[in-house]
Amino acid sequence: MATNHGIAEINLGNNFEDEALQTFLHDVEKMIVEESLVKGTSRETRVTNFRQPEELKEILKLSIERSPCSYQELLEICKKVITYSVKTGNPRFFNQLYSGMNVFGLAGSWVTESLNTNIHTYETSPVFVLIDNFIIEKMCNKVGFEAGDGLFCPGGAFSNIMALNISRYKCYPEVTSEGVYGAKRMKIYVSAEGHYSITKGAMFLGIGSKSVVKVKTDDRGVMIADDLERQIVRDKENGEQPICVVATSGTTVLGSFDPLDALADICDKHGVWLHCDACWGGSALLSEKHKHLLDGIHRTSSVSWNMHKLTATPMQCSLFLIKEKGLLEECNRFNVEYLFQPDKCYDTSYDIGHKTVQCGRKADSLKLWLMWKGLGDAGMSAIVDKAFENARYFTSKIRDREGFRLVLPEFQLTSVCFWFIPKSLRGREETTEWWDAVSKVGPKIKEKMLYEGTI
């Protein structure tokens, strides 16, 4: 059995008074700071050391043996994990709408991991429950929900599914006991540019993908309100039940914002829940310059908002906010006496596990709270403003650069979409075949960059 540095004698790795274990942790911490953070965020460092799956399996040596690894072997494993992982804090990482690393948020993540707590009751997570409640109240105020509520969720897709679930409950309260049997066919409306989690959520909840209606968008990718109302009226005339309209504030590709006031007028008229998927664009609310993009958000019934997008809060940091306080508990409560006893020695309204369908739940609020405390409102706003400034600068550069073409003249958010037209295709008639040829250029450039690790 391996005994290097006494690892094998450290009480299965949980005796933190042992000097060898402390040395191991300090060595790992030093490696994280030097390799992942300092080097990983440098422009001189490759963003990725891409390897094909079978080759990477050989490098990592994934098998687990009967005998434990030595101290040094574990450090080498950590080094390999860092070496062959994508450096998402690198300035040249531009993937899936999040990037960057904030030291205050990272510190919050480290503290959270060291405490390894479960945030369902106040007695198990007193500090995290209070931080959760504070952050949710602050973000509800940003949205304009004066007496709102919410919870942290494991990702924006889950937040959107929570919205669909609670909109269904608001329309059919008996669904929690009787299910969907005997109910009218329910319909959900989202723009053609909306996130795929809406369709997946309908599948997951038993509403069905065919019950998701894709509403037309204009040439900017913005939902056309008249088409939404036309489809709602049609479905009601066919005896179907509209339960939710999903507006998008920051579509995944073009970063477009749906017209919230116009959609709210329609939803108020027809009695339909209006949810705003602001996972991507919600953080514009932190900026005085750009919060107008979400004008009318206070009229929605619920909001999904990912703080790990646009603000560089560490992954993951997703919130679901709701205007009507108490509705989350009403929809999701299931009294389990071994967990939610009514005769505790404190105010049991702080047992926030009633709000969600989850039981075990990770505490995600400390990293955001600590980062916000470290930067203040002004610092958070500055991060958002700088992202918009960079996007506008990049747009101007692409517009003036030979061989590049913008998909739209201007973009509402910080996504900038463009084509590269190689010399062999410039000045030719833009037929279907021409566009097919252009569509093959991007993937080949991306492949080359991926292997070179440049971006």
Secondary structure, 3 states (H helix, E strand, C coil): CCCHHHHHHCHHHCCCCCHHHHHHHHHHHHHHHHHHHHHCCCCCCCCCCCCCHHHHHHHHCCCCCCCCCCHHHHHHHHHHHHHCCCCCCCCCCCECCECCCCHHHHHHHHHHHHHCCCCCCCCCCHHHHHHHHHHHHHHHHHHCCCCCEEEEECCHHHHHHHHHHHHHHHHCCCHHHHCCCCCCCEEEEEECCCCCHHHHHHHHCCCCHHHEEEECECCCCCECHHHHHHHHHHHHHCCCEEEEEEEEECCCCCCCECCHHHHHHHHHHHCCEEEEECCCCHHHHHCCCCHHHHCCHHHCCEEEEECCCCCCCCCCCEEEEECCCCHHHHHHCCCCCCCCCCCCCCCHHHCHHHHCCCCCCCCCHHHHHHHHHHHHHHHHHHHHHHHHHHHHHHHHHHHCCCCEEECCCCCCCCCCCEEECCHHHCCCCCCHHHHHHHHCHHHHHHHHHHHHCCC
